[in-house]
Amino acid sequence: MKRSSFITWDQLKVGALIVVALVILAIAILKLGQAGNLFGKRYRLVSLVGNASGLRVGGPVTVAGQLAGSIKDIKFLPPDTDTTRNLKLIVEVNSSLQQQIRQDSRAKIKTQGLLGDKVYDITVGTPKYRPLHEGDTLIVAPALDYEAVVQQAAGAIQEVVSLTHDLKRVTSGISRGEGTLGQMVTNRQMYDQVNSTLTRVSALMARLENPRGTIGRLLDDPSLYYSLNRAIASADSVITQINRANGSVG
């Protein structure tokens, strides 16, 4: 006698859950594909770069910061004197964005996120230039060399450290009383002498600036200056005549 089989309610629930999970997975894949345009038509562009550090095959390609494709291949080129063309990058971009990528568009290798992931980003062109087509070359704008910046910063920090050591050595010498400045700081007698000298100089300057004094009158009263000048000229004339008389007598 043939045994009859039937599906239990528990088995039905498990099957339904599996079907629902598969449907959700399919919808998620479809949405992701639409977001990245994985299933859309694409065209290829070429870029020549000297360094592709951080880029990888399958890495993201963005247009104005929006996901638009991926890196298809990275190839080495034959050695050349132009070191800015060591590598050939082939990127695939969504065909729907072809009108945005034109001859004046530029590719930039940007850093994204805190982990420093590299992204191949393309700027939007202007209507003045034609759109790029399959196989066209996209110029890569020069990128900031972060390693060179770090090296320069390290050199600057080293100079600051050296300057700090020098300053510390100078201040240590001053605190020990070395040199003129050190003597002025640590030697009370020398400090008093310098202070006394400055006081005398200030008093002398005050006397010179006094309009009632001789020097002050010479500076402020031109008539006294002219009189003194005439007296000196007269004395010089008398001396000249005396010299002439002495010469005649001789």
C-alpha positions as CSV (number, residue, x, y, z in Angstrom):
1,M,0.0,0.0,0.0
2,K,1.4,3.4,-1.0
3,R,2.1,5.7,1.8
4,S,0.7,9.2,1.5
5,S,2.9,12.3,2.3
6,F,1.8,15.7,3.4
7,I,3.5,19.0,4.3
8,T,3.3,20.0,7.9
9,W,2.6,23.6,9.0
10,D,6.2,23.9,10.4
11,Q,7.7,22.9,7.1
12,L,5.4,25.4,5.3
13,K,6.6,28.2,7.6
14,V,10.2,27.4,7.0
15,G,9.7,27.4,3.2
16,A,7.9,30.7,3.4
17,L,10.7,32.3,5.4
18,I,13.2,31.0,2.8
19,V,11.2,32.5,-0.1
20,V,10.8,35.8,1.7
21,A,14.6,35.9,2.5
22,L,15.4,35.2,-1.2
23,V,13.0,38.0,-2.3
24,I,14.6,40.4,0.1
25,L,18.1,39.4,-1.0
26,A,17.1,39.9,-4.7
27,I,15.6,43.3,-4.0
28,A,18.8,44.4,-2.1
29,I,21.0,43.2,-4.9
30,L,18.8,45.1,-7.4
31,K,18.9,48.3,-5.3
32,L,22.7,48.1,-4.9
33,G,23.1,47.5,-8.6
34,Q,20.9,50.5,-9.3
35,A,22.8,52.7,-6.8
36,G,26.2,51.8,-8.3
37,N,24.7,51.3,-11.8
38,L,26.3,47.8,-11.8
39,F,23.9,46.6,-14.5
40,G,23.9,49.7,-16.6
41,K,25.9,50.4,-19.8
42,R,29.5,51.7,-19.3
43,Y,32.3,53.1,-21.4
44,R,36.0,53.1,-20.8
45,L,38.4,56.0,-20.3
46,V,42.2,56.0,-20.0
47,S,44.5,58.0,-17.7
48,L,48.3,58.0,-17.5
49,V,49.8,58.6,-14.1
50,G,53.2,58.5,-12.5
51,N,52.0,56.9,-9.2
52,A,48.8,55.0,-8.4
53,S,49.5,54.6,-4.7
54,G,46.3,53.6,-2.9
55,L,44.3,52.8,-6.1
56,R,43.3,49.2,-6.9
57,V,41.5,47.3,-9.5
58,G,37.8,47.4,-8.7
59,G,38.2,50.6,-6.7
60,P,35.6,53.3,-6.9
61,V,35.4,56.0,-9.6
62,T,33.3,59.1,-8.8
63,V,32.1,62.0,-10.8
64,A,31.8,65.2,-8.7
65,G,32.0,63.0,-5.6
66,Q,29.2,60.6,-6.7
67,L,29.8,56.9,-7.4
68,A,29.9,56.5,-11.2
69,G,32.0,53.5,-12.0
70,S,35.1,51.5,-11.1
71,I,38.8,51.0,-12.0
72,K,39.0,48.2,-14.6
73,D,42.8,47.8,-14.9
74,I,46.2,49.2,-13.9
75,K,49.1,48.5,-16.2
76,F,52.7,49.4,-16.3
77,L,54.0,51.3,-19.3
78,P,57.5,50.8,-20.9
79,P,60.2,52.9,-19.2
80,D,60.3,56.5,-20.4
81,T,62.0,59.7,-19.6
82,D,58.6,61.2,-18.6
83,T,58.1,59.8,-15.1
84,T,54.5,61.2,-15.0
85,R,53.5,58.4,-17.4
86,N,54.6,55.2,-15.6
87,L,51.1,53.6,-15.3
88,K,48.0,53.3,-17.5
89,L,44.7,53.4,-15.7
90,I,41.6,52.1,-17.4
91,V,38.3,53.1,-15.8
92,E,34.7,52.3,-16.6
93,V,32.2,55.0,-16.2
94,N,28.4,54.9,-16.5
95,S,27.3,55.9,-20.0
96,S,24.5,58.1,-18.4
97,L,27.2,60.5,-17.2
98,Q,29.0,60.9,-20.6
99,Q,27.6,64.4,-21.1
100,Q,29.2,65.5,-17.8
101,I,32.7,64.2,-18.6
102,R,34.3,66.4,-21.3
103,Q,37.7,67.4,-22.6
104,D,38.2,70.0,-19.9
105,S,37.3,67.5,-17.2
106,R,40.2,66.4,-14.9
107,A,40.7,63.3,-12.8
108,K,42.0,63.6,-9.3
109,I,43.2,60.9,-6.9
110,K,41.6,61.9,-3.6
111,T,41.7,60.6,-0.1
112,Q,38.4,59.5,1.3
113,G,37.5,58.7,4.9
114,L,39.6,58.6,8.1
115,L,41.4,55.4,6.9
116,G,42.8,57.3,3.9
117,D,41.2,55.2,1.1
118,K,42.0,56.5,-2.4
119,V,39.3,57.5,-4.9
120,Y,39.5,58.3,-8.6
121,D,37.4,61.4,-8.9
122,I,36.4,63.1,-12.1
123,T,35.4,66.8,-12.4
124,V,32.4,67.9,-14.4
125,G,33.3,69.6,-17.7
126,T,31.8,72.6,-19.4
127,P,29.7,72.8,-22.5
128,K,32.5,74.6,-24.4
129,Y,34.2,71.2,-24.9
130,R,33.0,68.0,-26.4
131,P,32.2,64.9,-24.3
132,L,34.8,62.2,-24.0
133,H,34.1,58.9,-25.8
134,E,35.2,55.3,-25.5
135,G,39.0,55.0,-25.2
136,D,39.7,58.7,-24.9
137,T,42.4,59.9,-22.5
138,L,41.4,61.8,-19.3
139,I,44.0,64.1,-18.0
140,V,44.9,63.6,-14.3
141,A,45.5,66.8,-12.3
142,P,48.7,66.9,-10.2
143,A,48.0,65.6,-6.7
144,L,49.4,66.9,-3.5
145,D,52.3,64.7,-2.4
146,Y,51.5,64.0,1.2
147,E,54.8,62.1,1.8
148,A,56.7,65.2,0.6
149,V,54.6,67.4,2.9
150,V,55.3,65.1,5.8
151,Q,59.0,65.1,5.1
152,Q,59.1,68.9,5.0
153,A,57.1,69.1,8.2
154,A,59.5,66.7,9.8
155,G,62.4,68.9,8.8
156,A,60.7,72.0,10.2
157,I,60.1,70.2,13.5
158,Q,63.7,69.2,13.6
159,E,64.8,72.8,13.1
160,V,62.4,73.9,15.9
161,V,63.9,71.3,18.2
162,S,67.4,72.4,17.4
163,L,66.4,76.1,18.0
164,T,64.8,75.1,21.3
165,H,68.1,73.4,22.4
166,D,70.1,76.5,21.4
167,L,67.7,78.7,23.4
168,K,67.9,76.4,26.4
169,R,71.7,76.6,26.2
170,V,71.7,80.4,26.1
171,T,69.3,80.7,29.0
172,S,71.3,78.2,31.0
173,G,74.4,80.3,30.4
174,I,72.6,83.5,31.5
175,S,71.4,81.8,34.7
176,R,75.0,80.8,35.4
177,G,76.2,84.3,35.0
178,E,78.1,83.7,31.7
179,G,78.6,86.7,29.3
180,T,77.6,90.3,29.7
181,L,73.9,89.6,30.0
182,G,74.5,86.8,32.4
183,Q,76.6,89.1,34.6
184,M,73.9,91.8,34.5
185,V,71.3,89.2,35.6
186,T,73.4,87.5,38.3
187,N,75.9,90.2,39.4
188,R,74.2,92.8,41.5
189,Q,77.2,95.1,41.5
190,M,77.4,95.2,37.7
191,Y,73.7,95.8,37.5
192,D,74.0,98.8,39.9
193,Q,76.9,100.2,37.8
194,V,75.0,100.0,34.6
195,N,72.0,101.5,36.2
196,S,74.1,104.4,37.6
197,T,75.7,105.0,34.2
198,L,72.2,105.1,32.6
199,T,71.1,107.6,35.2
200,R,74.1,109.9,34.5
201,V,73.5,109.7,30.8
202,S,69.9,110.7,31.3
203,A,70.9,113.6,33.5
204,L,73.4,114.8,30.9
205,M,70.8,114.6,28.1
206,A,68.5,116.6,30.2
207,R,71.1,119.3,30.6
208,L,71.8,119.3,26.9
209,E,68.1,119.7,26.2
210,N,67.8,122.6,28.7
211,P,67.3,125.8,26.6
212,R,69.0,127.9,29.3
213,G,72.2,126.0,29.2
214,T,75.1,126.7,26.9
215,I,74.6,123.8,24.6
216,G,70.8,124.3,24.6
217,R,71.3,128.0,23.6
218,L,73.7,126.9,20.8
219,L,71.1,124.5,19.5
220,D,68.0,126.7,19.9
221,D,69.4,130.2,19.4
222,P,70.9,130.7,15.9
223,S,72.2,134.2,16.7
224,L,74.5,132.8,19.3
225,Y,75.7,130.2,16.9
226,Y,76.4,132.8,14.2
227,S,78.3,135.0,16.8
228,L,80.4,132.1,17.9
229,N,81.1,131.2,14.3
230,R,82.2,134.8,13.5
231,A,84.4,134.9,16.6
232,I,86.1,131.7,15.4
233,A,86.5,133.2,11.9
234,S,88.1,136.4,13.4
235,A,90.5,134.4,15.5
236,D,91.5,132.4,12.5
237,S,92.1,135.6,10.5
238,V,94.3,137.0,13.3
239,I,96.3,133.8,13.5
240,T,96.8,134.0,9.7
241,Q,98.1,137.6,9.9
242,I,100.5,136.6,12.8
243,N,101.8,133.8,10.7
244,R,102.4,136.1,7.8
245,A,104.2,138.7,10.0
246,N,106.4,136.0,11.4
247,G,107.3,135.0,7.9
248,S,108.2,138.6,6.9
249,V,110.4,139.0,9.9
250,G,112.2,135.7,9.2
